[in-house]
Structures are given as structure tokens and as C-alpha cells.
């Protein structure tokens, strides 16, 4: 199972909006709504930010939103804040009952 | 509160095996699948597999089939991940992560362990 594809880095100024894409294929991202996003600060445990494409767990700010079109899912951070600087990973369930992560995107707040 | 506490760092020789433990507290251990994910230095996250602590059945990533074994001891609320035939590219931080009840197809994890660094040297 190949990893999903994300841009290596995305940056933005405080208050701006950024979008991170996550591209897969029809047997993973494109095949269902089981796509999640994690925020990962190095040295800490990953934190779930979005599940099933669009849903936010309790406690996640509504500045974080998710969407999907075809084989590409997206995470948008609106009103970017300094504490949003981290690595972000998407992950998807696959049709052969596996789970696949993307390579990750480093978000930099300028 | 939910906590997953992992065993300490390990240094192993190539060809050896390593077993990492993950002790759960604050919830009913047998009621939630446990996943294992790793991150090699400078690399992204990689799913290794999951175990159903209630029945002990497992699902492994194709890449690790034949080399990974996930088990559990429900009497002490602990999950284990054993990786054999270690190679230098198995050097990574290994995480256990509880499957969230609210995610379809077990597709997300709501609580994670602190990570265990496994270093494989030749």
C-alpha cells in the first residue's frame, strides 16, 4: 500500500488561512469517508484534529476544518496561530482493511 | 483519565527482536482496539497493525506481516508489540494508540502513548 501524498511544507502568516492537501487513490481516500488528520509536535504524541473527513473531536478549535473531493482530502486552518506550527498527517482506511498515512506536511507560521 | 504508558527506550542488534509494552488505564482496556504506529527519524508516521484486546485477533500492515506480533494481557491492561529480525531501518519511535469509538472503520485514534525509541545497531 503506497503512502498518501502531502506537500512537504506549507507556510502562512498569523491570521491567514492555509490548506493542506492529501492525495490518494480510489481504494483509500477516494473510496469512502474514513480520512483523519493529526497534528504532531515533535517529541509529543500525535493529536487527532479531524475524523471522517469533516468532523472535529471535542476540544479541537473550529479554525480546523476538513473536506474531500475525489481522491484528495484537505485540511484548512483558518486564522493561523503560532501554536499551529507543527507537522500534520492525513491517514485513510483502505479497501483491504489497512490504514495508510501520508508523508506529512510541516506547517510554518511566519 | 485515559493514559497509555509505554515501556522505555531499547537498543538492539540487527537480527534481534524487541518487545514494546503499552499499559492502559482510565478505561475498559478490552473495549477498544489498540493500534501501533511508528515514526523513523525524519520520516512520517507508519501504521503497523492493530489488536482487539477482547478476543486477541489482529490485523497487520502487509509490510510487517511475518515480522510483527501483537498480543495483550487483559489482566494487567497491557498491549505488546514485538518486532523480529530487526534491521537498521527499524530504528524509530513506536507508538501505541487507542482506536476511537466514534470513528468509522476504526479509522482514527484518540489517545496515544508517549512513544518508545527503538534503536537498531549493527
Interface residues (C-beta under 8 A of the other chain):
Chain A: X1 X3 X32 X33 X34 X35 X36 X38 X40 X45 X46 X48 X51 X52 X55 X57 X89 X91 X92 X93 X97 X98 X99 X100 X101 X102 X103 X104
Chain B: X35 X37 X43 X44 X45 X46 X47 X50 X59 X61 X62 X63 X95 X97 X100 X102 X103 X104 X105 X106 X107 X108 X109 X110 X112 X113 X114 X115
